[in-house]
Amino acid sequence: MVDVLTDVATFASQSDWLLIRPTPVVTLEIRKAAGYTLLLPAATLFLLYMFRPRPYVLAAVTSWISAAVMLLVLSFDSGDGGSLDSPAHLVTGRWALAVWAFAALGFGVSLRSSGAWFRMPATLPRVVTWTAGAVAAWMAVATTFLQPGAVMAPALMLSSLFQGKGAVAYFQAAHRYRFVGALLAGLGVSGIIIVNVATVVVAIASRDLTQVSVVAFSNLVSVAVMGLGMHLLIFEDVIEELRTAGAALSESRDEMRAMAVTDPLTRCYNRRFLEEIASHELEQHRRYELPLSLLYIDIDHFKAINDTRGHHTGDRVLQTLGRILRAHTRQADYVLRWGGDEFLVLLSADNDQAVAKGHEIRQAFMDSSIVKDLPAGVDLSVGCVTVPPGTKDFAPLIDQADREMYRRKRALG
């Protein structure tokens, strides 16, 4: 591809389209091999496109196909013969060079699009569309009526401009997403531009195309880096998406689990949560001999609240009690809505501390603003039970705390 670009000076000075490209056969064979080789990354990228159907991947495929066309179209005899028509030289016709120019334009636009479309909408700005269209129309006219330089110069300049835009887009993607593939692709495209410019300068200065072989073929390194970067970028993009999807799935799973073990009205835990933590809490209680107590809490005359103030007020009372329970317990404690207007609190405390905590919770509830507007007799009844060592099941203790709560309720009544 780059070896073709090195001959700008010769293209511009030739007036005979049929004799535009006398080139040694060995260079042509290398160019043919390189052109066919460039179809390999085009094929692998297309296979990745089938797996990862994104516009930037398709644009990358197009860039490699365009590069292959640029090399191949000027590697075969397409002229009508001439004084240099011999096995040691190639004769290039007018329309073959036009195909090369269109392929060069497509190469630049594709590289620009591949970088700009990464995780962005696949759109071409009007300036790109109109500029490329105008140059393509000019090349069609120049191929018919003008000399080779009128075709080559616009194609080379505009292709290099679009390549530069593509390199900038890749570097921006590398900075934004921290992807090594985008960085390599940007470096590869930048290398192609630099080598092309250096090759043209050497060709014009030396007026001998044989002197630029080393410079031109050094572009193979840039092409390899660009290809590696494009492939790596696709894999990084997929891995990042999978990682993001996995995090979202994990977050969704945690949210679903929280919903499954949380009462939606009071934001306290429910019975299912106690089933999940019971074994662990009892094991911790046994192994480390930690104090553990249960508070069974019931709102007195809750039915009267619903009957006289409505269920909306009853819900507000439950929410208020839930907030008080969470505010007056520690992170190591658990507050559960056991059912209806009944709550269960699992406290890391001995019996005296648990009883004191029950009084504290009752007083906070009675002092809350919502209680002042409730029917007379609304109160809290609290039953307290200490979890003895060796306990294997909370159920008997919960029943005992429930009976204790009703005993206190009857005593207050």
N, C-alpha and C positions, 0 to 999 in steps of 0.2 A: 504493500500500500504506500509506504513512505517513499520507496524507490520511484514510484510513479510521480510523486510530488516533486522530486528533485529536479525534474527536467523542465521546469517552468521557463527558463531562459530559452531553451531550444524551441519549445512550443510557441513562444511569443514571436520568435524570429522566423519561423517557417512560413512560407507562403504556399507551398505545395502540400496539400492534405495527404496525398498518397505516400509521400516520403517523409512524413512527420517524425517517424520514430525508428531510426536505425540503431539497433541495440544488439550487443553480443548475445549469442544464443544461451550461454551459461547463465546470464542474468535473467533471461526470460524463463528458463526452466526453474530457477529458484523462485521467481515471482509466481509462476504457476503453482508450484508446490505450496508456497505461502498462501496463495489465494484459496486453494482447496483446504488448507489447514484451518483457515479462518471460518470455514463452514462448520467445523467441529464445535467450537464454543457456541455458535449460533444454534446448533442442534441440541446441545446440552441445556442451554438456556430455554429453548422452546419446551423441552421436556419438563424443566422446572416450572415453566409457565402453565403447563397442564396441571401441575400440582399446586401452583401458587398463581392463580390467574389475576395478576395485577398489571395495570397499564405500563408501569415502569419496566417490568420484565419484558413485555412485548416490544417496547421501544429499544431495549438493549439487544434483543434478537435482531431487530431491523438494522441496528448499527453494525453488527457483525456481518450480516448479509451484504450490506452496502459496501463495507470494507473489502469483502471477498470479491464483489463485482468490480471494484476499482482496480484490483490487482489482475483479475482474470481477463477483463475486457481488452486490456492492452498487452496481453501475453500471447495473443493469437493473431495470425495474419488476417486482416480484414480489409486490405486495400485491393486495388486493381492491378497491382504490379508497377514496376518502375525500374530505374537504373540500379537501385540497391536491392532489388528483389532477388535474394539469393538465400541459401540455407543458413548463412551466417547473420542475417539481418531480418528484422520484422518490419512490415509495411502496414501502417495503421490508416484506416479510412476515416472520412469525415464523421460518419454517424457512430462509429465506435468511440471516437473521442467525445461525442455528445453524450453517449451512455455513461462514459467515465465521469463527465462533469455532473450529470444528474445524480449519479451514485455518490459523488463527493458531497453534493448538497444534502442528499438523504442521510449520509453519515453524520454530518454536523448537526442536522435537525434532530436525528434520533438520539445522539449523545446528549444534546441539550434537554430533550424530553425525558430521557431515562433518569437524569439527575433531578430535574424539576418536578417530576411526577411521583417521586418517592414519598408515599404517605400524603400526597397532595392530589387535588382534583386533576384529572387528565384533560387539561385544556391548553390550547395554543393561543397565546396573545395575538391580537390582531396585527401587531407590528411584525411578528414572526411569519404569520400567514401571508400578509401582503408582500413582505420583503422577499420571502422564498418564492412566492408566485411570480413576482416581477422579474427576479433573476432567472427563474426557469423559462419565462417567456423570452427574455433577452437571449438566453443560450440557444433556444430553438431558432431564433432569427439569425443569430451570429453563426450558427452551424451552417445555415443555408447560404448566407450572403457574405460573411466576413472571414477573417483569418483565425487560426487556432488561438492566438493570444486573447482574442475577444471572448472566447468561450472559457478558457482556462482561468483567466484572472478573476472574474467575478465569482466563479465556483470556489476557487481556492480561498479567496478573502472571506466570503460569507461562511464557508464551511469552518474556517479557523475561528471566526467570531462565535458561531454556534457552539463549537467545541469548548471555547473559553467559558461560555455561559454554563455549559454542562459541568465543567470542572468546578466552577464556583458553587453550583447547586449541590454537587457531591460533598464539597468541603463543608457547606452549611449543614447538610444532613449529618455529617460526621460530628460536627460540633454540637448539634442539637440532641442527637440520639446516642452519641459515643459509640458509633459502630466503626469497627476497623475496616470492614468491607467498603464503606463509603469513602473512607480516607484513602484506601488503596486505589479505588476507582478514580478519585479525583487526581491522585498523583500520576496515575497512568495516562489519563487524558492530558494533563499538563505536560507530561513528558513527550507525548505525541506532538503537541503544538510546538514545544521548544525544538525538538529534533527536526520537524518539518521546516521551521523558520531557518534553522542552522543549515539544513541541507540546501534550501533555495539560495541562501547567501553564498555557500561554497560553490554551487553550480554556476551562479552568475559570475562570481569572481574568477573562477578557474577556467570557465568556458570548456570544461572537459568533464563529462559525466562520469568518467571512470575514476575521477579523483574523490567522488563523494560516496563511494560504496560503504566505507567504514561508518561514516556519519549516518547514512540512510538505514543501514541494517541494525544500527544500535537502537532503532525504534522497536525492534523485536522485544527488548526488555520492557519498554513502556506498554506495548500491547499485552505482554504476558501479565504485567502488574494490573492493568485495567481488567483483563479477563478474570484474574483471581479475585479482584475486588468485587466485581459484579456478582460472581457466584457466591462469595462469602457474604455479601450484603443480603442476598435472598435468604440464606440460612439464618443469619442473625435476625432478620425481620421475622421469620417464622418462629424462631426460638423466643424472641421477645413477646410475640403475640401469644404463644403458648404459656409463657410465664405470667403474662397479664391475665389471660383467661383462667389460669390456675389460681391466681390470687383472688380474682373475682368469684370463682367457684367456692374457694375456701371461705371467703367473707360471706357469701350467700349461705353456705352450709352453717356457718356460725350464727348467722341471723335466724335461720330456720330453727336451729337448735334452741336459741334463746327464746324464740316465739313458742316453741313446744313446751318449755319449762317455766314460762313466765305468764302470770295473769295479766291480760291486756288492760284491765281497768285500773288496778292498783300498782302495777309494775313490780309486784312481789312475786316470789317463786310460787309454783303450784305443787300439788302432791307428787307429780311425776319427778320433779327435781329431788325430792326427799328420797325417792326410790333409787335415784342414781348415786346420791352421796352417802346413803345410810351406811353401807359396808365400810367405806373409807373412813368416815367420821368415827364409827365405833371402834375400828382398828386403831386409829390414832389415839382415841380415848383409852383403850386397853394398853397399848404399847408404851405410851409416854405418861400414863396415869394423869391425864389432863382432866380437870373438872368439866362437867357437862350437865346442862339442865334444860328442861323444856318449859316454856310458857304457853298455856292455852288461853286465848283471849277471845271474848265474845262481847258484842255490843248489846247492852240491855235495851229492850223495847225497840229494837230496830224495825220491827213490823209496823209499829206506830208511826215511825218516820215516813215510811213508804205510803202508809194509808192517809196521813194528814198533810204531808208536804210533797208527796209524789216521789216516783222512783228516781227522778233526776237529783233531787236532794239526797236521797239514799246513796246514790252513786258518789256524790261529793263527800259524804261522810266516810264512805269506805276509802276513797282516795286520800282524804285527810289522815285517817288512821294509818294507812300504808306509809305516807310520808313521815309521820311521827315515829313509827316503828323503825324505819330505816335510819332516821336521824338519831335515834337513841340507842342504836346498836353498833357494834364494831364491824369491821370488814370481815373478821373471822366468824361472825355470827350469821345466821340465816333467818330470813323472815319469809313466811309462806302464808298465802291465803288458802286456808284449809277447806273452805266452802261457805257460801253465803256470807254471813257477817262474822265468821270465825277465822281466827288467825293463829298460826303456830310459830313460835320463835325458838330456834335452837341456839342456846347461849353457851359460850365457853366460860362458865362461871359455876361456883358452888351454890348450895341452896340459899344461903343468906344473901349472896350477891344477886341471885336470880329474883328473890322476893323483893329486894330493894329496887331492882330494875323494873319489876312489874308495877310497883307503886309509882315510880318515876314516869313510866309510860301512861298510866291511868291519869296522873295529875296533868301531864302535858295535853292529853286528849280533852280533859274537862276544862282546861284553860283556853282551848282553841276557840276562835271566833265563831265557828260554825255551830258549836254546841249551844251557844247562848240563845239561838233562835229555834232550837229543837223542843219538842214536847217535854214536859216534866218527866223525870225518872230515867232519862237517857244517861247511861253510865257504861263503864267497862267492868266486866268480871274477869279476873285473871286466876288461872290455876297454875300452880308451880310444882314440878316434879324433878328430882335429881336423878340422873342416870347412874345406876350403880355399876361398879366394875364387873366386867364379864358379860355385860348385856350384848345380846346378839340380834335383837329386834326392837325397833322403836314402838311397834304397834301396842303392846301392853302398857307401855309408859304413856303413850298418847291417850289411851282410854282412861288411865289413872288421872292424868292431868285434866281431862275432860270432866271426870267426876269431881275432882277438886274444885274446878271452876264452878260447877253447878252447886256444890256445897256452899261456896262463898256467895253465889248469887242468892240462894235461899236464905242464907244468914243475913245478907243485906236487905232482902225483901221483908 
